[in-house]
Amino acid sequence: MSVWFVTGASRGLGAEIVREALSRGHEVIATARKVEAVLKAYPEKPAGLLAVTADVTSQEQLQAAVDAGLAEFGRIDVVVNNAGYGLVGAVEEVPDKAARDLFDVNVFGVLNTLRATLPTLRAQGSGYVLNIGSVAGFATFAGTGLYGASKFALEGISEALHGELAPLGVRVVLVEPGGFRTDFLDDTSLQVEPAFISDYDAGTGATRKALAANNGRQPGDPAKAAAAIVDITEAGEPPLRLQLGADAIERVEAKLDFVRREMDQWRAVALSTGF
């Protein structure tokens, strides 16, 4: 039995991860900006659930949530950095405040959570950090540049963290989901900036339309994704990256092929720059 600390636990993939972990007999510290949202998500009040208020932009609230969890369960074994939201708009169209607000949650919120939880994992000499990224953090496209950038940042953080924590017995896994049928494309989780530069209609406009049309039709089953995520903590040697969904595999493979082709095409130029 493990103790899980999950951010963004009141809905979407976060809620499914909490349910899956509880169903296997684990204990869960489930956090969200409002504890009422967590309690509403689990009206059956399952055993092993501790609902705590913790806005990931508040270091103080996260530390209080960790302290409450340790007081209740005595340890934390798995940290799931799930809190986050999406943003659609051409790079030039996204205002500064919208970009900074996004990074405050998707990037600095993860850093805040790590600062609050890693001292416990390091002291134990064991545990898992599961960072919920996105396939858009590996291969983004027109209209999702800022969201992709926040998840690209999580890629870099996770790679470094993997090297830093492995010698201490703590494993890091970066989960890269494709499209899953959660509320992620609803206006509660996806902020769509108004289009105002007509030159971008062909690229970003197509993305806006595609995402709206795909809402409720995503190919991925979030319950199966949650099961795969909990499974990874039971694997002997988990991967650094775990893609979820056929669409995620397709996009990652296409990006790898593109990078290899372009690198081979320009290899002579790259190698010509040495002394």
N, C-alpha and C positions, 0 to 999 in steps of 0.2 A: 504494500500500500504506500502511495506517495502523496505528498501535499503539493497541490498546484496553486500557482498565483497567476490569475488571468485578468488582463486589462481588456476593456471593451466587452465585458461579459454579459451584457443585458440583451443582446440581439445578434443576429447574423451568425457568422462563423464562430465568434467568441462564445455565444450561447450554446451552440452545438458541441463545442469542445468541452464546455463545462458539463453538459449532460452526459457526454460519452465518458468523461473521466469519472463522474459520480457513479455511472452504471457499472463501472468496473471496480467499485469499492474504494476509489481514491477520495481524498478530502480536497476541497477547493476553496480558496479565497477568491471570490468573484467580485471584481471591482468595476465601477462605472462612475460617471460624473454625478449620478444621483442614485443613492442606494435603493430608492423606491422602484427604479427601473429594473434593478436586479431582482428584487422581491417579486415584482409583477411577472417577470419572465419565468419564475419557478414557484407558482402558487401552491404546489404540493409540498413546499418546504422540505426538500429531501435531506436526509441525514448526511452530515459531512459537509454541508454548504455553509460558508460564512460570507455573507454579503456585506461589502464595505464601500463607502463613498471614497473615490479616489479619481480626481481629474488628473490625467497624466501631465498636464502643464504645471501642476503644483507639486514641487518636491516635498513639501510639508505633508500634504495629504497622502502621498505615496508612502512616505516613511511611517505615517500613522497607520496605514493599512497593513504594512509589513509587521509593525509592532503588534497590531491586533491579531494578525495571523499567527505569529510566533507565540503569543500568549494563549491562543486557542489550541494550536496543534503542535507547537514545539519545534517545528522545522519547516523549511520550504525546499522542495525537491525539483520542481519544474516551474520555470517562469515563461509565460506565454505573452509576448508583446504583440497584442492583437489590435489595440485601439488605433483608429485611424479613419480617414475618409478620402474620397476621391475629388478631383478637380478637373474640369474640362474647360478648355479655352486655348487659343493660340498663345504661344509664349509672349508675344508682344501685347496681346489683349488682356492678359492677367495683371491686375493692379498689384502694386507692391504689398499692400496690406493682406490681400488674399494669399499671395505667395508666402508671406511670413507666417500667417496664421496656420497655413497648411504644414509648414516645416515645424512649427511649434508643437504640433500634435504628432505628425508622422515620423519626425526625426528626434527633436529634442524631448518629446514625450517618452521615446524609447530610452534615451540617455538618462532621463530622470528615473525611470523604472529600474534600469540597470544599477544606478548608484544606490538605490534603496534596497535592492535584493541581492546583489553580488556579494556583499560582505558575509551574508549568511551562507551562500553556496561555497564561497572560498573557505570559510571556517569549517564547513562540513567535509570539504575535499571531494565533493560529488555534486551531481545535479545536471540539469539541462536548461539551456536557454533556447527557446523556440521563437524566432523572429518571423512574424507573418508578413512577408513581403508581397510581391506580385510578379507575374511574368512581365508586367510593364516595367519592372525594375531591371530587367535583363534585355528586353527588346520593346522599346516604346514606339509610339507612332504619332502622327499629326493630331494635335488637339489634346494630348495627354502629357505634354512635355514637363510641366511642373509637377504633376502627380508622379510621373515616371522618375523625375529627378529626386523626389523624396524617397522613392523606393530604391533608386540607384545608390543613394547615400546609405540606406540600410544594408545594401550589398557590401559596400566598403567597410562599414562598421562590423558587420558579421564576419567577414573574412579576417579582419584584424583580431576580433574578439576570439575567434576560433583558435588562432595561434597563441593568444595570451592565456586562455583558460584551459586549453588541453593539458598542459603540464600540471595543472592544479586539480585535474580530475573532473572538470566541468565541460560538458559537451555543448556545442553550439550547432543548431540546425536552422538554416534559412529556408522557409517554405515559400514557394513561388506558385501560387494558385493561378489558374486561368479563370474563366467565367463560371461562377457558381450561383445557383438560384437562391440567393439571399436578398436582403433589402439594399444591397450595395448600390444598385442603380436607381433607388428611390431618392427623392430630394432630401431624405433624412441622412443619407450617407454620401451623396454625390452632389457637389456644388458645380453648377454649370454657369460659367461667366457669359454674359450676353455678347453676342457677336456684334462688332462695330467696325471691323476692317474687312471690307468686301473682298479684298484680294485673297483672303484666306478661306473663302466660302468652299472652294473645291476640296481642300484638305480637311480643315477643321470642321467645316459644315457637314461633311459626310460622316465624320466621327460623331458629332452631336446626334445626327439622325440614326446612325447605326446603334448607338448605345440606348437611345430611347426605344427603338424598335425591339431591342434584345432584352429589355427589362421583363423579367418573368419567364424568359425563354432560354436562359443560360443553360449550357449543356451539363454542368456539374451538379452533383448531388451533395449538398453541404454536410449531411449526416455521414456520408461515406468519406468525405474529406476529413471530418473530425475523427472518424475511426482510424484513418491512416495516420493522422497526426499523433494520436495517443499511441498507436502501434509503434511509432518511431522511437518512443522512449523505452520500448521493450526490446529493441534491436541490440545486438551485441556491439556493433560499430556503426552508428548512424551516419548518413551522408552529410556533408556540409550544406548541399542544396538538395531540396526535394521539390520537384515539379509536381503539380497536381492537375490532372485533366489532360485529355488528348489535345486540346487547343494549346495548352501551355507547352507540351512536348513539341508540337508542330512549330510554334513560334521560336522556341529556343533552338531547335535544329536549323531553322531557316537563318537565324542570326549567326550561328556558328559557321554555316556554309558560306554566308556572305562575307564574314570577316576573313575566313581562310582564302576565298577567291581574291578579295581585294588585297590582302597581304601578299599573296603570291604575285599578283599583277605589279605591285609596287615594291617588291622585295629589293630589286637592284638599287632603287633610289634610297631605300632605308639603309641599306648596307654601305652606300657610298659616302656616308657622312662621318665616318671615323677618321682618325689621324692616319 
